[in-house]
Amino acid sequence: MSDVRVCAATDVNVDSHARFDVEGVPICVVHLGDGWYAINDTCSHADYSLCEGDLWADEHEVECPQHGSTFSLLTGEPQSLPATQPVPVYPVRVDGDDVIVTLP
């Protein structure tokens, strides 16, 4: 496992998300009022960017823009069909102004 700086904390506003490519891995970084989350940015049902979909802050979910499946930011598990497979989530922390993600 390796800690990788993904972005500056100021790059992602509260209640928003942004995509970053880190060591060849597309990551959707989410900043909510209660903290930071990092989830693989590729929908498990079809090859679409989750960061292009809506963020459901109260539910801690992100929605695939293509077919409407939502994924838990906490577990990566799909919360609605048609997706049935989870996507990876990654530990994330803020160190000063740096957003750090731990990759496997």
Order of alpha helices (4+ residues) and beta strands (2+ residues): beta-beta-beta-beta-beta-beta-beta-beta-beta-beta
